[in-house]
Amino acid sequence: MSWVYLIVAGLFEIGWPLGLKLAQSSSRRITGTALAIVAMGISGVLLWLAQREIPMGTAYAVWTGIGAAGTFFAGIWLFGDATNLGRYLGVLLIIGGVVTLKLAH
């Protein structure tokens, strides 16, 4: 169950940068800020639960990896962030590291 907590925590980790990006617009400032705060809280609690059975370093690396890769793709899909081969390769390295940590556990 700890890995489920960790994966869901990583998905909520995507929510707070998304909320902060939305909060940059004056019409979405309150909604975006609220999304960021709620996502941070849920993500943190789920990470705490996951760390009961998963080593701290592994849990943190997986959590941030899911958040970083997910935020990268959300930025492209939702906000038209720039893409190039180097950025995609970097995200693939992050994903590869997360998968390696899971397999090594």
Secondary structure as the mmCIF struct_conf table of DSSP 4:
data_model
#
loop_
_struct_conf.conf_type_id
_struct_conf.id
_struct_conf.beg_label_comp_id
_struct_conf.beg_label_asym_id
_struct_conf.beg_label_seq_id
_struct_conf.end_label_comp_id
_struct_conf.end_label_asym_id
_struct_conf.end_label_seq_id
HELX_RH_AL_P HELX_RH_AL_P1 SER A 2 LEU A 22
TURN_TY1_P TURN_TY1_P1 ALA A 23 GLN A 24
BEND BEND1 SER A 25 SER A 25
HELX_RH_3T_P HELX_RH_3T_P1 SER A 26 ARG A 28
HELX_RH_AL_P HELX_RH_AL_P2 ARG A 29 ALA A 50
TURN_TY1_P TURN_TY1_P2 GLN A 51 GLU A 53
BEND BEND2 ILE A 54 ILE A 54
HELX_RH_AL_P HELX_RH_AL_P3 MET A 56 PHE A 79
HELX_RH_AL_P HELX_RH_AL_P4 LEU A 85 ALA A 104
#
